[in-house]
Amino acid sequence: MRNNFAMSGVALIGALVFSVISQAQTTSSKPADLSGTWGLDATRGGIGQSISIADIGGKMRGKEPDIPYQPWSLTKTLSEKPPTGPDNQFEATTDPWINYCEPPGLIRIYMEPARTKFVQTPDAVYILHEVMQSFRLVRLNSKHPDDPDPSWWGDSIGWYENGDTLVIDTIGTNDKTWLDQLGHPHTDKMHLIERYKRVDANRLELDATIDDPGAYTKPFSTHRNFTVSKVAFMDNPWVCSVRENSTFYNNAYKPAAPPAK
């Protein structure tokens, strides 16, 4: 009987060790090579206006078949006045980035004609954006805090898969940013999963899943395409200034704008 117990104990310990080794092998997979400067791919969707895959150009705002609105988020979307797109109302926009120079936020950051660069270290990935010279910190080999304070970029952790994909898991965002150029909202309950996959030497793809039970009835997906840029990174970084925005509106946009209907 003692021998049976001893053998069972050895087997249990062996199974636990195997489990730990297997988990370590899974979480320490080969890092994806995301080196290079990435811009939006003009041949595969370009900049786009909307998080909707079915309506990337924003012509069906509020009627997209792939965005599962809650009633309030639909009303909120249609109440916003985009600065660009088919229904643009730049002169009266409610865009928080244009009006207050607040960060454009997750997903929307990739709907501007600017570039992105990844800096990869053993403990973290830094995503650098030319827009507002902003950056995100993605911690590797980490976990989320139990109750993160809401912030513009949220709390992001990441890991690698298959040697070609960086997965980023983000929670803890505030509710102050738009998800795209058209005013699609989100709440501080949003859970965002991003998967950055390097397809080849010149192409990078982002598949993202937005799970926000505060604004949408179920999770839904969006997609962006990038290509390697030959222009030096931060060659012409964007800085947001309320004063500059006002000067542009008064001196450039207003004199050239068509008469109000």
Buried (B, 14 or more C-beta within 10 A) or exposed (E): EEEEEEEEEEEEEEEEEEEEEEEEEEEEEEBBEBEBBBBBBEEEBBBBBBBBBEBBBBBBBBEBEEBBBBEEBBEBBBEBBBBBBBBBBBEEBBBBBBEEBBBBBBBBBBBBEBBBBBEBEEEBBEBBBBBBEBEBEBBBEBEBEEEBEBEBBBBBBBBBBEEBBBBBBBBBBBBBBBBBBBBBBBBBEBBBBBBBBBEEEEBBBBBBEBBBEBBBEEBBEBBBBBBBBEEEBBEEBBEBEEEEBEEBBEEEEEEEEEEEE
